[in-house]
Amino acid sequence: MADFSIEKQIRKRGLSLIAGVDEAGRGALFGPVVAAAVILPPEEKSCLIDWIGEIDDSKSLPPPKRKNLARLLLRHALSVGIGYMTNVEIDRENIFNASLEAMRRAVLNLSLQPDFILVDGFYLKNVPYPQIRVIKGDEKSISIASASILAKVLRDEMVLRVEEIYQGYGLAKNKGYGTREHYCALKEMGPSSFHRFSFKLIE
């Protein structure tokens, strides 16, 4: 379960503004990869007491809870930065580089400059802040888990907004990931302009 343990260790060094960074959509066949960077208040702040314990890796949370937590995070976080890379950029850069760039953009879009950043699984290049990578960080750090929730909710909403235009792929259900239904639709209709042509689109 994600908690403030890592953040507490860093705050002992006199660093108070700690950003968690994560991305969503890396494995999807359709649409952008979206990243979020989140700076939370210290855990003792009263605005966090009632709900902060519900935050965990976004993949482990049901969609309604994820959406409600995203709303609370946007209201109470000290700063939130969002970054994304389109499917065209993903095809040009490859998904690994695109994911790192989306996270870098999210960090640079924070309204507050962080003292330190915690990144889920990777090191980021060309960011002017000290950082550590945290393997399975969305399961360990509240800040990274918060970023994973926001990135997931925002990306899902992006996909849902274009679902009416790109009908037949089951996007409302699969959010662009490679389900059997999605692969069958690709075989029957071919890819849309929002699909990632650098990915294997035929099962």
FENDA-V115180 format. One record per backbone hydrogen bond with DSSP energy under -0.5 kcal/mol. NH is the residue of the N-H (numbers start at 0). CO is the residue of the C=O. If there is no record, write none. Layout:
# FENDA-V115180
nh-><NH:NH>
co-><CO:CO>
This chain:
# FENDA-V115180
nh-><2:7:8:9:10:11:12:13:14:15:17:18:18:19:20:21:23:27:28:29:30:32:33:34:35:36:37:38:39:39:44:47:48:48:49:50:51:53:54:59:60:65:66:67:68:69:70:71:72:73:74:75:76:77:78:80:82:84:89:90:91:92:93:97:98:99:100:101:102:103:104:105:106:107:108:109:113:114:115:116:117:118:118:119:120:120:131:133:134:136:138:139:140:141:144:145:146:147:148:149:150:151:152:153:154:155:156:157:158:159:160:161:161:162:162:164:165:166:168:172:173:174:176:178:182:183:184:185:186:187:188:189:189:194:195:196:198:200>
co-><139:3:4:5:6:7:9:10:9:13:15:16:115:37:117:35:33:24:175:175:193:84:23:82:21:80:19:78:17:37:41:44:44:45:45:47:47:50:51:56:57:61:62:63:64:65:66:67:68:69:70:71:72:38:38:36:34:32:85:86:87:88:89:93:94:95:96:97:98:99:100:101:102:103:104:106:111:16:16:129:18:116:131:20:118:133:116:118:132:133:135:136:136:2:140:141:142:143:144:145:146:147:148:149:150:151:152:153:154:155:156:157:158:158:159:161:161:164:165:169:169:170:173:176:178:179:180:181:182:183:184:184:185:191:28:194:195:198>
